[in-house]
Amino acid sequence: MGIGTSIFLIAVGAILTFAMDATVGGVDLDIVGWILMVAGALGLVMTTLVWGRRREVVTTTEPAEYRRVEERRDVAPPL
């Protein structure tokens, strides 16, 4: 689940829980909203953990190889 989907689930869950007073036979929309918000929060945490692990800093102990470039000035530049 991506970050956008997680935020979407949190928003829909918040709307169902806090903004609606509708009743559906046999379904408590407040509980459905809370479940969606929890699922969105878990998805957001899991996505952050998975993408956070992929960014590792790579360090090398070997020194960089430097090359000296000599410029010859006695040759005319090509036309």
All heavy atoms as a GROMACS GRO file, in nm:
protein
  596
    1MET      N    1   0.086  -0.116   0.000
    1MET     CA    2   0.000   0.000   0.000
    1MET      C    3   0.090   0.123   0.000
    1MET      O    4   0.188   0.130   0.073
    1MET     CB    5  -0.087  -0.004   0.126
    1MET     CG    6  -0.184   0.108   0.136
    1MET     SD    7  -0.287   0.116   0.284
    1MET     CE    8  -0.321  -0.049   0.327
    2GLY      N    9   0.059   0.219  -0.081
    2GLY     CA   10   0.140   0.339  -0.091
    2GLY      C   11   0.097   0.447   0.007
    2GLY      O   12  -0.001   0.433   0.080
    3ILE      N   13   0.173   0.554   0.006
    3ILE     CA   14   0.144   0.666   0.095
    3ILE      C   15   0.010   0.729   0.060
    3ILE      O   16  -0.071   0.762   0.147
    3ILE     CB   17   0.258   0.769   0.090
    3ILE    CG1   18   0.385   0.708   0.148
    3ILE    CG2   19   0.221   0.895   0.166
    3ILE    CD1   20   0.507   0.796   0.135
    4GLY      N   21  -0.016   0.744  -0.069
    4GLY     CA   22  -0.142   0.806  -0.111
    4GLY      C   23  -0.264   0.723  -0.072
    4GLY      O   24  -0.366   0.778  -0.027
    5THR      N   25  -0.254   0.592  -0.088
    5THR     CA   26  -0.365   0.505  -0.050
    5THR      C   27  -0.388   0.508   0.100
    5THR      O   28  -0.502   0.510   0.147
    5THR     CB   29  -0.336   0.361  -0.095
    5THR    OG1   30  -0.307   0.360  -0.234
    5THR    CG2   31  -0.454   0.270  -0.066
    6SER      N   32  -0.281   0.513   0.176
    6SER     CA   33  -0.293   0.518   0.323
    6SER      C   34  -0.362   0.646   0.367
    6SER      O   35  -0.451   0.644   0.452
    6SER     CB   36  -0.155   0.508   0.387
    6SER     OG   37  -0.093   0.387   0.354
    7ILE      N   38  -0.320   0.757   0.309
    7ILE     CA   39  -0.383   0.886   0.345
    7ILE      C   40  -0.530   0.887   0.302
    7ILE      O   41  -0.616   0.939   0.375
    7ILE     CB   42  -0.304   1.002   0.282
    7ILE    CG1   43  -0.167   1.011   0.350
    7ILE    CG2   44  -0.378   1.133   0.296
    7ILE    CD1   45  -0.073   1.110   0.288
    8PHE      N   46  -0.560   0.827   0.188
    8PHE     CA   47  -0.698   0.818   0.142
    8PHE      C   48  -0.783   0.737   0.241
    8PHE      O   49  -0.895   0.777   0.276
    8PHE     CB   50  -0.704   0.755   0.003
    8PHE     CG   51  -0.843   0.736  -0.049
    8PHE    CD1   52  -0.916   0.843  -0.094
    8PHE    CD2   53  -0.900   0.609  -0.052
    8PHE    CE1   54  -1.045   0.826  -0.142
    8PHE    CE2   55  -1.028   0.590  -0.099
    8PHE     CZ   56  -1.101   0.699  -0.144
    9LEU      N   57  -0.731   0.623   0.287
    9LEU     CA   58  -0.806   0.542   0.384
    9LEU      C   59  -0.828   0.616   0.515
    9LEU      O   60  -0.936   0.608   0.574
    9LEU     CB   61  -0.733   0.410   0.411
    9LEU     CG   62  -0.738   0.305   0.300
    9LEU    CD1   63  -0.656   0.184   0.340
    9LEU    CD2   64  -0.880   0.266   0.271
   10ILE      N   65  -0.728   0.689   0.560
   10ILE     CA   66  -0.743   0.767   0.682
   10ILE      C   67  -0.850   0.874   0.664
   10ILE      O   68  -0.935   0.895   0.752
   10ILE     CB   69  -0.608   0.829   0.724
   10ILE    CG1   70  -0.509   0.719   0.765
   10ILE    CG2   71  -0.625   0.930   0.836
   10ILE    CD1   72  -0.367   0.766   0.785
   11ALA      N   73  -0.850   0.941   0.549
   11ALA     CA   74  -0.949   1.047   0.524
   11ALA      C   75  -1.090   0.990   0.515
   11ALA      O   76  -1.184   1.045   0.575
   11ALA     CB   77  -0.913   1.121   0.395
   12VAL      N   78  -1.108   0.880   0.443
   12VAL     CA   79  -1.241   0.819   0.432
   12VAL      C   80  -1.289   0.770   0.567
   12VAL      O   81  -1.406   0.787   0.605
   12VAL     CB   82  -1.241   0.706   0.327
   12VAL    CG1   83  -1.370   0.626   0.332
   12VAL    CG2   84  -1.219   0.761   0.188
   13GLY      N   85  -1.198   0.710   0.644
   13GLY     CA   86  -1.235   0.664   0.777
   13GLY      C   87  -1.275   0.778   0.869
   13GLY      O   88  -1.372   0.767   0.946
   14ALA      N   89  -1.204   0.890   0.859
   14ALA     CA   90  -1.239   1.006   0.941
   14ALA      C   91  -1.374   1.064   0.901
   14ALA      O   92  -1.454   1.105   0.987
   14ALA     CB   93  -1.130   1.111   0.931
   15ILE      N   94  -1.402   1.065   0.773
   15ILE     CA   95  -1.532   1.115   0.727
   15ILE      C   96  -1.644   1.024   0.778
   15ILE      O   97  -1.746   1.071   0.828
   15ILE     CB   98  -1.534   1.125   0.574
   15ILE    CG1   99  -1.444   1.239   0.528
   15ILE    CG2  100  -1.677   1.145   0.522
   15ILE    CD1  101  -1.421   1.244   0.379
   16LEU      N  102  -1.626   0.893   0.766
   16LEU     CA  103  -1.729   0.801   0.815
   16LEU      C  104  -1.749   0.811   0.966
   16LEU      O  105  -1.861   0.800   1.015
   16LEU     CB  106  -1.694   0.657   0.777
   16LEU     CG  107  -1.708   0.619   0.630
   16LEU    CD1  108  -1.660   0.476   0.608
   16LEU    CD2  109  -1.851   0.635   0.584
   17THR      N  110  -1.640   0.831   1.040
   17THR     CA  111  -1.650   0.833   1.185
   17THR      C  112  -1.703   0.965   1.238
   17THR      O  113  -1.793   0.968   1.322
   17THR     CB  114  -1.512   0.805   1.247
   17THR    OG1  115  -1.466   0.679   1.201
   17THR    CG2  116  -1.519   0.802   1.398
   18PHE      N  117  -1.649   1.076   1.190
   18PHE     CA  118  -1.679   1.205   1.252
   18PHE      C  119  -1.780   1.291   1.178
   18PHE      O  120  -1.844   1.376   1.240
   18PHE     CB  121  -1.549   1.284   1.269
   18PHE     CG  122  -1.445   1.212   1.349
   18PHE    CD1  123  -1.324   1.177   1.292
   18PHE    CD2  124  -1.468   1.176   1.480
   18PHE    CE1  125  -1.227   1.110   1.364
   18PHE    CE2  126  -1.372   1.109   1.554
   18PHE     CZ  127  -1.252   1.076   1.496
   19ALA      N  128  -1.798   1.272   1.049
   19ALA     CA  129  -1.882   1.364   0.972
   19ALA      C  130  -2.018   1.309   0.933
   19ALA      O  131  -2.105   1.386   0.895
   19ALA     CB  132  -1.807   1.407   0.846
   20MET      N  133  -2.037   1.179   0.943
   20MET     CA  134  -2.164   1.122   0.897
   20MET      C  135  -2.248   1.072   1.014
   20MET      O  136  -2.195   1.015   1.110
   20MET     CB  137  -2.139   1.006   0.800
   20MET     CG  138  -2.079   1.051   0.668
   20MET     SD  139  -2.063   0.918   0.551
   20MET     CE  140  -2.232   0.874   0.524
   21ASP      N  141  -2.379   1.094   1.002
   21ASP     CA  142  -2.473   1.043   1.101
   21ASP      C  143  -2.570   0.943   1.038
   21ASP      O  144  -2.677   0.917   1.092
   21ASP     CB  145  -2.552   1.158   1.165
   21ASP     CG  146  -2.467   1.236   1.262
   21ASP    OD1  147  -2.373   1.178   1.320
   21ASP    OD2  148  -2.494   1.356   1.280
   22ALA      N  149  -2.534   0.887   0.926
   22ALA     CA  150  -2.622   0.793   0.856
   22ALA      C  151  -2.615   0.657   0.923
   22ALA      O  152  -2.516   0.621   0.986
   22ALA     CB  153  -2.581   0.782   0.710
   23THR      N  154  -2.722   0.583   0.909
   23THR     CA  155  -2.724   0.446   0.961
   23THR      C  156  -2.754   0.351   0.846
   23THR      O  157  -2.835   0.378   0.759
   23THR     CB  158  -2.832   0.430   1.069
   23THR    OG1  159  -2.958   0.470   1.015
   23THR    CG2  160  -2.800   0.514   1.192
   24VAL      N  161  -2.683   0.240   0.848
   24VAL     CA  162  -2.703   0.136   0.749
   24VAL      C  163  -2.741   0.011   0.827
   24VAL      O  164  -2.680  -0.019   0.930
   24VAL     CB  165  -2.575   0.113   0.666
   24VAL    CG1  166  -2.594   0.000   0.567
   24VAL    CG2  167  -2.535   0.240   0.596
   25GLY      N  168  -2.840  -0.062   0.779
   25GLY     CA  169  -2.888  -0.178   0.851
   25GLY      C  170  -2.778  -0.282   0.877
   25GLY      O  171  -2.721  -0.338   0.786
   26GLY      N  172  -2.749  -0.306   1.004
   26GLY     CA  173  -2.652  -0.408   1.041
   26GLY      C  174  -2.507  -0.366   1.035
   26GLY      O  175  -2.418  -0.444   1.065
   27VAL      N  176  -2.479  -0.241   0.996
   27VAL     CA  177  -2.340  -0.195   0.984
   27VAL      C  178  -2.325  -0.066   1.064
   27VAL      O  179  -2.400   0.029   1.046
   27VAL     CB  180  -2.302  -0.170   0.836
   27VAL    CG1  181  -2.161  -0.115   0.825
   27VAL    CG2  182  -2.318  -0.296   0.755
   28ASP      N  183  -2.230  -0.066   1.155
   28ASP     CA  184  -2.200   0.054   1.231
   28ASP      C  185  -2.090   0.132   1.158
   28ASP      O  186  -1.975   0.089   1.153
   28ASP     CB  187  -2.154   0.015   1.373
   28ASP     CG  188  -2.141   0.135   1.464
   28ASP    OD1  189  -2.177   0.247   1.421
   28ASP    OD2  190  -2.095   0.116   1.578
   29LEU      N  191  -2.128   0.245   1.098
   29LEU     CA  192  -2.033   0.321   1.017
   29LEU      C  193  -1.920   0.381   1.101
   29LEU      O  194  -1.812   0.405   1.048
   29LEU     CB  195  -2.106   0.431   0.940
   29LEU     CG  196  -2.199   0.383   0.829
   29LEU    CD1  197  -2.264   0.501   0.759
   29LEU    CD2  198  -2.123   0.299   0.728
   30ASP      N  199  -1.943   0.404   1.230
   30ASP     CA  200  -1.835   0.453   1.316
   30ASP      C  201  -1.724   0.349   1.327
   30ASP      O  202  -1.605   0.381   1.318
   30ASP     CB  203  -1.888   0.489   1.454
   30ASP     CG  204  -1.973   0.616   1.454
   30ASP    OD1  205  -1.958   0.694   1.358
   30ASP    OD2  206  -2.051   0.636   1.548
   31ILE      N  207  -1.763   0.223   1.345
   31ILE     CA  208  -1.662   0.117   1.356
   31ILE      C  209  -1.589   0.098   1.222
   31ILE      O  210  -1.467   0.080   1.220
   31ILE     CB  211  -1.730  -0.016   1.400
   31ILE    CG1  212  -1.795   0.001   1.537
   31ILE    CG2  213  -1.630  -0.130   1.400
   31ILE    CD1  214  -1.697   0.035   1.648
   32VAL      N  215  -1.664   0.104   1.112
   32VAL     CA  216  -1.601   0.092   0.980
   32VAL      C  217  -1.501   0.206   0.960
   32VAL      O  218  -1.390   0.185   0.909
   32VAL     CB  219  -1.707   0.090   0.869
   32VAL    CG1  220  -1.643   0.097   0.731
   32VAL    CG2  221  -1.795  -0.033   0.880
   33GLY      N  222  -1.537   0.326   1.002
   33GLY     CA  223  -1.446   0.440   0.990
   33GLY      C  224  -1.320   0.422   1.073
   33GLY      O  225  -1.210   0.450   1.027
   34TRP      N  226  -1.335   0.373   1.196
   34TRP     CA  227  -1.218   0.348   1.281
   34TRP      C  228  -1.129   0.240   1.220
   34TRP      O  229  -1.006   0.251   1.223
   34TRP     CB  230  -1.260   0.309   1.422
   34TRP     CG  231  -1.300   0.428   1.506
   34TRP    CD1  232  -1.426   0.460   1.545
   34TRP    CD2  233  -1.214   0.529   1.557
   34TRP    NE1  234  -1.424   0.577   1.617
   34TRP    CE2  235  -1.295   0.620   1.628
   34TRP    CE3  236  -1.077   0.552   1.550
   34TRP    CZ2  237  -1.242   0.733   1.691
   34TRP    CZ3  238  -1.025   0.664   1.613
   34TRP    CH2  239  -1.107   0.753   1.682
   35ILE      N  240  -1.191   0.137   1.165
   35ILE     CA  241  -1.112   0.030   1.103
   35ILE      C  242  -1.034   0.084   0.982
   35ILE      O  243  -0.915   0.053   0.965
   35ILE     CB  244  -1.203  -0.087   1.061
   35ILE    CG1  245  -1.255  -0.158   1.187
   35ILE    CG2  246  -1.130  -0.185   0.970
   35ILE    CD1  247  -1.362  -0.260   1.160
   36LEU      N  248  -1.097   0.168   0.901
   36LEU     CA  249  -1.027   0.227   0.787
   36LEU      C  250  -0.913   0.318   0.831
   36LEU      O  251  -0.805   0.318   0.771
   36LEU     CB  252  -1.125   0.304   0.698
   36LEU     CG  253  -1.223   0.219   0.616
   36LEU    CD1  254  -1.320   0.310   0.541
   36LEU    CD2  255  -1.148   0.132   0.520
   37MET      N  256  -0.935   0.395   0.937
   37MET     CA  257  -0.828   0.483   0.986
   37MET      C  258  -0.710   0.402   1.040
   37MET      O  259  -0.593   0.436   1.015
   37MET     CB  260  -0.881   0.578   1.093
   37MET     CG  261  -0.964   0.691   1.036
   37MET     SD  262  -1.000   0.820   1.156
   37MET     CE  263  -1.116   0.739   1.264
   38VAL      N  264  -0.737   0.295   1.111
   38VAL     CA  265  -0.629   0.210   1.163
   38VAL      C  266  -0.555   0.143   1.048
   38VAL      O  267  -0.431   0.137   1.048
   38VAL     CB  268  -0.684   0.107   1.264
   38VAL    CG1  269  -0.581   0.002   1.298
   38VAL    CG2  270  -0.732   0.177   1.390
   39ALA      N  271  -0.629   0.093   0.949
   39ALA     CA  272  -0.565   0.029   0.834
   39ALA      C  273  -0.479   0.129   0.757
   39ALA      O  274  -0.367   0.096   0.714
   39ALA     CB  275  -0.671  -0.032   0.742
   40GLY      N  276  -0.527   0.250   0.742
   40GLY     CA  277  -0.448   0.354   0.675
   40GLY      C  278  -0.323   0.390   0.752
   40GLY      O  279  -0.216   0.409   0.695
   41ALA      N  280  -0.336   0.400   0.885
   41ALA     CA  281  -0.219   0.433   0.967
   41ALA      C  282  -0.116   0.320   0.962
   41ALA      O  283   0.005   0.346   0.951
   41ALA     CB  284  -0.262   0.460   1.111
   42LEU      N  285  -0.162   0.195   0.969
   42LEU     CA  286  -0.069   0.082   0.959
   42LEU      C  287  -0.001   0.079   0.822
   42LEU      O  288   0.119   0.053   0.812
   42LEU     CB  289  -0.142  -0.049   0.983
   42LEU     CG  290  -0.166  -0.087   1.129
   42LEU    CD1  291  -0.255  -0.210   1.138
   42LEU    CD2  292  -0.033  -0.113   1.196
   43GLY      N  293  -0.078   0.104   0.717
   43GLY     CA  294  -0.020   0.109   0.583
   43GLY      C  295   0.083   0.220   0.570
   43GLY      O  296   0.187   0.202   0.507
   44LEU      N  297   0.056   0.334   0.632
   44LEU     CA  298   0.150   0.446   0.626
   44LEU      C  299   0.280   0.412   0.699
   44LEU      O  300   0.389   0.438   0.649
   44LEU     CB  301   0.085   0.570   0.686
   44LEU     CG  302   0.156   0.703   0.668
   44LEU    CD1  303   0.172   0.736   0.522
   44LEU    CD2  304   0.079   0.812   0.739
   45VAL      N  305   0.268   0.349   0.815
   45VAL     CA  306   0.387   0.310   0.892
   45VAL      C  307   0.466   0.204   0.816
   45VAL      O  308   0.589   0.212   0.806
   45VAL     CB  309   0.347   0.260   1.032
   45VAL    CG1  310   0.462   0.193   1.102
   45VAL    CG2  311   0.295   0.375   1.116
   46MET      N  312   0.397   0.104   0.763
   46MET     CA  313   0.466  -0.003   0.691
   46MET      C  314   0.534   0.050   0.564
   46MET      O  315   0.647   0.012   0.533
   46MET     CB  316   0.368  -0.115   0.655
   46MET     CG  317   0.312  -0.187   0.775
   46MET     SD  318   0.439  -0.262   0.878
   46MET     CE  319   0.497  -0.390   0.770
   47THR      N  320   0.468   0.138   0.492
   47THR     CA  321   0.528   0.196   0.373
   47THR      C  322   0.651   0.278   0.408
   47THR      O  323   0.754   0.270   0.341
   47THR     CB  324   0.426   0.285   0.299
   47THR    OG1  325   0.312   0.207   0.265
   47THR    CG2  326   0.484   0.346   0.173
   48THR      N  327   0.643   0.353   0.516
   48THR     CA  328   0.758   0.432   0.560
   48THR      C  329   0.874   0.342   0.599
   48THR      O  330   0.990   0.371   0.566
   48THR     CB  331   0.718   0.521   0.678
   48THR    OG1  332   0.607   0.602   0.640
   48THR    CG2  333   0.833   0.611   0.719
   49LEU      N  334   0.846   0.233   0.668
   49LEU     CA  335   0.954   0.142   0.707
   49LEU      C  336   1.017   0.074   0.588
   49LEU      O  337   1.139   0.060   0.580
   49LEU     CB  338   0.900   0.036   0.804
   49LEU     CG  339   0.865   0.085   0.945
   49LEU    CD1  340   0.803  -0.028   1.026
   49LEU    CD2  341   0.988   0.139   1.014
   50VAL      N  342   0.936   0.030   0.493
   50VAL     CA  343   0.989  -0.039   0.376
   50VAL      C  344   1.073   0.055   0.291
   50VAL      O  345   1.183   0.022   0.250
   50VAL     CB  346   0.875  -0.102   0.292
   50VAL    CG1  347   0.925  -0.147   0.156
   50VAL    CG2  348   0.814  -0.218   0.366
   51TRP      N  349   1.023   0.176   0.265
   51TRP     CA  350   1.098   0.270   0.182
   51TRP      C  351   1.215   0.328   0.257
   51TRP      O  352   1.314   0.370   0.195
   51TRP     CB  353   1.007   0.381   0.131
   51TRP     CG  354   0.919   0.333   0.021
   51TRP    CD1  355   0.787   0.302   0.030
   51TRP    CD2  356   0.955   0.306  -0.115
   51TRP    NE1  357   0.740   0.259  -0.091
   51TRP    CE2  358   0.841   0.261  -0.181
   51TRP    CE3  359   1.074   0.318  -0.185
   51TRP    CZ2  360   0.842   0.226  -0.315
   51TRP    CZ3  361   1.075   0.284  -0.319
   51TRP    CH2  362   0.960   0.240  -0.383
   52GLY      N  363   1.208   0.334   0.389
   52GLY     CA  364   1.319   0.386   0.468
   52GLY      C  365   1.439   0.293   0.465
   52GLY      O  366   1.554   0.338   0.469
   53ARG      N  367   1.417   0.164   0.458
   53ARG     CA  368   1.526   0.068   0.455
   53ARG      C  369   1.601   0.068   0.323
   53ARG      O  370   1.715   0.028   0.317
   53ARG     CB  371   1.474  -0.072   0.481
   53ARG     CG  372   1.446  -0.099   0.624
   53ARG     CD  373   1.423  -0.246   0.641
   53ARG     NE  374   1.319  -0.263   0.741
   53ARG     CZ  375   1.249  -0.370   0.756
   53ARG    NH1  376   1.266  -0.472   0.676
   53ARG    NH2  377   1.158  -0.378   0.850
   54ARG      N  378   1.537   0.108   0.218
   54ARG     CA  379   1.602   0.105   0.086
   54ARG      C  380   1.706   0.214   0.070
   54ARG      O  381   1.790   0.207  -0.016
   54ARG     CB  382   1.498   0.120  -0.024
   54ARG     CG  383   1.409  -0.001  -0.034
   54ARG     CD  384   1.319   0.010  -0.152
   54ARG     NE  385   1.232  -0.107  -0.159
   54ARG     CZ  386   1.150  -0.130  -0.257
   54ARG    NH1  387   1.142  -0.046  -0.356
   54ARG    NH2  388   1.073  -0.237  -0.256
   55ARG      N  389   1.699   0.315   0.152
   55ARG     CA  390   1.793   0.426   0.141
   55ARG      C  391   1.908   0.405   0.237
   55ARG      O  392   1.903   0.445   0.352
   55ARG     CB  393   1.723   0.558   0.171
   55ARG     CG  394   1.615   0.587   0.070
   55ARG     CD  395   1.549   0.718   0.099
   55ARG     NE  396   1.441   0.741   0.006
   55ARG     CZ  397   1.365   0.846   0.008
   55ARG    NH1  398   1.384   0.939   0.097
   55ARG    NH2  399   1.269   0.860  -0.078
   56GLU      N  400   2.013   0.342   0.188
   56GLU     CA  401   2.129   0.316   0.271
   56GLU      C  402   2.245   0.401   0.220
   56GLU      O  403   2.260   0.424   0.101
   56GLU     CB  404   2.167   0.168   0.265
   56GLU     CG  405   2.061   0.077   0.325
   56GLU     CD  406   2.102  -0.069   0.317
   56GLU    OE1  407   2.217  -0.095   0.275
   56GLU    OE2  408   2.021  -0.153   0.351
   57VAL      N  409   2.328   0.441   0.312
   57VAL     CA  410   2.445   0.519   0.276
   57VAL      C  411   2.560   0.422   0.251
   57VAL      O  412   2.591   0.338   0.335
   57VAL     CB  413   2.482   0.617   0.389
   57VAL    CG1  414   2.609   0.691   0.355
   57VAL    CG2  415   2.368   0.713   0.414
   58VAL      N  416   2.622   0.433   0.136
   58VAL     CA  417   2.732   0.345   0.100
   58VAL      C  418   2.862   0.425   0.114
   58VAL      O  419   2.877   0.530   0.052
   58VAL     CB  420   2.716   0.292  -0.043
   58VAL    CG1  421   2.834   0.207  -0.082
   58VAL    CG2  422   2.586   0.216  -0.056
   59THR      N  423   2.953   0.374   0.194
   59THR     CA  424   3.082   0.440   0.210
   59THR      C  425   3.191   0.344   0.165
   59THR      O  426   3.182   0.224   0.186
   59THR     CB  427   3.106   0.481   0.356
   59THR    OG1  428   3.100   0.364   0.438
   59THR    CG2  429   3.002   0.580   0.401
   60THR      N  430   3.293   0.398   0.107
   60THR     CA  431   3.406   0.316   0.065
   60THR      C  432   3.529   0.358   0.144
   60THR      O  433   3.546   0.476   0.177
   60THR     CB  434   3.434   0.333  -0.086
   60THR    OG1  435   3.459   0.470  -0.112
   60THR    CG2  436   3.316   0.286  -0.168
   61THR      N  437   3.614   0.263   0.173
   61THR     CA  438   3.734   0.293   0.249
   61THR      C  439   3.854   0.314   0.156
   61THR      O  440   3.958   0.361   0.201
   61THR     CB  441   3.766   0.178   0.346
   61THR    OG1  442   3.778   0.056   0.272
   61THR    CG2  443   3.655   0.163   0.449
   62GLU      N  444   3.840   0.281   0.030
   62GLU     CA  445   3.949   0.299  -0.064
   62GLU      C  446   3.953   0.444  -0.111
   62GLU      O  447   3.850   0.503  -0.139
   62GLU     CB  448   3.930   0.207  -0.184
   62GLU     CG  449   3.930   0.061  -0.149
   62GLU     CD  450   3.902  -0.026  -0.270
   62GLU    OE1  451   3.901   0.028  -0.382
   62GLU    OE2  452   3.882  -0.145  -0.251
   63PRO      N  453   4.072   0.502  -0.121
   63PRO     CA  454   4.080   0.641  -0.169
   63PRO      C  455   4.046   0.649  -0.317
   63PRO      O  456   4.065   0.553  -0.392
   63PRO     CB  457   4.226   0.679  -0.144
   63PRO     CG  458   4.299   0.549  -0.142
   63PRO     CD  459   4.203   0.447  -0.087
   64ALA      N  460   3.998   0.762  -0.355
   64ALA     CA  461   3.963   0.782  -0.496
   64ALA      C  462   4.090   0.793  -0.579
   64ALA      O  463   4.193   0.841  -0.532
   64ALA     CB  464   3.880   0.908  -0.510
   65GLU      N  465   4.084   0.748  -0.701
   65GLU     CA  466   4.199   0.753  -0.790
   65GLU      C  467   4.198   0.885  -0.864
   65GLU      O  468   4.101   0.920  -0.931
   65GLU     CB  469   4.192   0.638  -0.890
   65GLU     CG  470   4.310   0.635  -0.984
   65GLU     CD  471   4.300   0.519  -1.081
   65GLU    OE1  472   4.244   0.414  -1.044
   65GLU    OE2  473   4.347   0.536  -1.194
   66TYR      N  474   4.305   0.958  -0.849
   66TYR     CA  475   4.316   1.088  -0.914
   66TYR      C  476   4.410   1.075  -1.034
   66TYR      O  477   4.515   1.013  -1.025
   66TYR     CB  478   4.370   1.194  -0.818
   66TYR     CG  479   4.276   1.221  -0.704
   66TYR    CD1  480   4.300   1.170  -0.578
   66TYR    CD2  481   4.163   1.298  -0.724
   66TYR    CE1  482   4.213   1.194  -0.472
   66TYR    CE2  483   4.076   1.324  -0.621
   66TYR     CZ  484   4.102   1.271  -0.495
   66TYR     OH  485   4.016   1.296  -0.393
   67ARG      N  486   4.371   1.136  -1.143
   67ARG     CA  487   4.455   1.135  -1.262
   67ARG      C  488   4.489   1.279  -1.299
   67ARG      O  489   4.402   1.365  -1.301
   67ARG     CB  490   4.382   1.069  -1.379
   67ARG     CG  491   4.358   0.924  -1.356
   67ARG     CD  492   4.294   0.862  -1.477
   67ARG     NE  493   4.267   0.722  -1.450
   67ARG     CZ  494   4.212   0.642  -1.537
   67ARG    NH1  495   4.176   0.686  -1.655
   67ARG    NH2  496   4.190   0.516  -1.505
   68ARG      N  497   4.613   1.298  -1.328
   68ARG     CA  498   4.657   1.431  -1.365
   68ARG      C  499   4.642   1.447  -1.516
   68ARG      O  500   4.692   1.365  -1.593
   68ARG     CB  501   4.802   1.450  -1.324
   68ARG     CG  502   4.852   1.588  -1.350
   68ARG     CD  503   4.990   1.602  -1.294
   68ARG     NE  504   5.042   1.730  -1.334
   68ARG     CZ  505   5.164   1.769  -1.314
   68ARG    NH1  506   5.248   1.689  -1.252
   68ARG    NH2  507   5.205   1.887  -1.352
   69VAL      N  508   4.573   1.548  -1.558
   69VAL     CA  509   4.551   1.575  -1.699
   69VAL      C  510   4.643   1.690  -1.739
   69VAL      O  511   4.636   1.798  -1.683
   69VAL     CB  512   4.404   1.611  -1.728
   69VAL    CG1  513   4.385   1.643  -1.875
   69VAL    CG2  514   4.313   1.498  -1.684
   70GLU      N  515   4.728   1.662  -1.835
   70GLU     CA  516   4.820   1.764  -1.882
   70GLU      C  517   4.766   1.824  -2.011
   70GLU      O  518   4.720   1.753  -2.100
   70GLU     CB  519   4.958   1.704  -1.905
   70GLU     CG  520   5.023   1.656  -1.778
   70GLU     CD  521   5.162   1.604  -1.802
   70GLU    OE1  522   5.220   1.634  -1.909
   70GLU    OE2  523   5.211   1.533  -1.715
   71GLU      N  524   4.774   1.952  -2.020
   71GLU     CA  525   4.726   2.022  -2.138
   71GLU      C  526   4.846   2.069  -2.218
   71GLU      O  527   4.934   2.136  -2.166
   71GLU     CB  528   4.641   2.141  -2.095
   71GLU     CG  529   4.581   2.216  -2.209
   71GLU     CD  530   4.496   2.332  -2.160
   71GLU    OE1  531   4.430   2.318  -2.056
   71GLU    OE2  532   4.498   2.436  -2.226
   72ARG      N  533   4.846   2.031  -2.344
   72ARG     CA  534   4.956   2.074  -2.430
   72ARG      C  535   4.919   2.206  -2.496
   72ARG      O  536   4.815   2.218  -2.557
   72ARG     CB  537   4.982   1.968  -2.536
   72ARG     CG  538   5.036   1.840  -2.477
   72ARG     CD  539   5.069   1.743  -2.583
   72ARG     NE  540   5.172   1.800  -2.670
   72ARG     CZ  541   5.218   1.737  -2.777
   72ARG    NH1  542   5.171   1.620  -2.810
   72ARG    NH2  543   5.310   1.792  -2.852
   73ARG      N  544   5.008   2.301  -2.484
   73ARG     CA  545   4.981   2.432  -2.540
   73ARG      C  546   5.063   2.459  -2.667
   73ARG      O  547   5.046   2.561  -2.730
   73ARG     CB  548   5.011   2.542  -2.437
   73ARG     CG  549   4.918   2.532  -2.318
   73ARG     CD  550   4.946   2.642  -2.222
   73ARG     NE  551   4.865   2.624  -2.102
   73ARG     CZ  552   4.767   2.704  -2.068
   73ARG    NH1  553   4.738   2.808  -2.142
   73ARG    NH2  554   4.697   2.680  -1.960
   74ASP      N  555   5.150   2.368  -2.703
   74ASP     CA  556   5.233   2.391  -2.820
   74ASP      C  557   5.165   2.345  -2.949
   74ASP      O  558   5.215   2.367  -3.057
   74ASP     CB  559   5.369   2.322  -2.805
   74ASP     CG  560   5.354   2.172  -2.786
   74ASP    OD1  561   5.245   2.127  -2.750
   74ASP    OD2  562   5.453   2.099  -2.808
   75VAL      N  563   5.049   2.282  -2.940
   75VAL     CA  564   4.978   2.235  -3.056
   75VAL      C  565   4.861   2.328  -3.083
   75VAL      O  566   4.787   2.365  -2.994
   75VAL     CB  567   4.926   2.091  -3.035
   75VAL    CG1  568   4.850   2.041  -3.154
   75VAL    CG2  569   5.043   1.999  -3.001
   76ALA      N  570   4.844   2.365  -3.209
   76ALA     CA  571   4.734   2.455  -3.246
   76ALA      C  572   4.601   2.380  -3.233
   76ALA      O  573   4.592   2.262  -3.264
   76ALA     CB  574   4.753   2.504  -3.388
   77PRO      N  575   4.498   2.448  -3.189
   77PRO     CA  576   4.367   2.382  -3.177
   77PRO      C  577   4.311   2.347  -3.316
   77PRO      O  578   4.340   2.414  -3.414
   77PRO     CB  579   4.279   2.486  -3.109
   77PRO     CG  580   4.347   2.615  -3.130
   77PRO     CD  581   4.494   2.587  -3.147
   78PRO      N  582   4.234   2.240  -3.326
   78PRO     CA  583   4.179   2.200  -3.457
   78PRO      C  584   4.078   2.303  -3.507
   78PRO      O  585   4.011   2.369  -3.432
   78PRO     CB  586   4.110   2.066  -3.428
   78PRO     CG  587   4.090   2.063  -3.281
   78PRO     CD  588   4.194   2.151  -3.220
   79LEU      N  589   4.073   2.316  -3.640
   79LEU     CA  590   3.982   2.413  -3.701
   79LEU      C  591   3.847   2.359  -3.723
   79LEU      O  592   3.806   2.260  -3.748
   79LEU     CB  593   4.041   2.464  -3.832
   79LEU     CG  594   4.174   2.539  -3.816
   79LEU    CD1  595   4.228   2.572  -3.955
   79LEU    CD2  596   4.153   2.666  -3.737
   0.00000   0.00000   0.00000
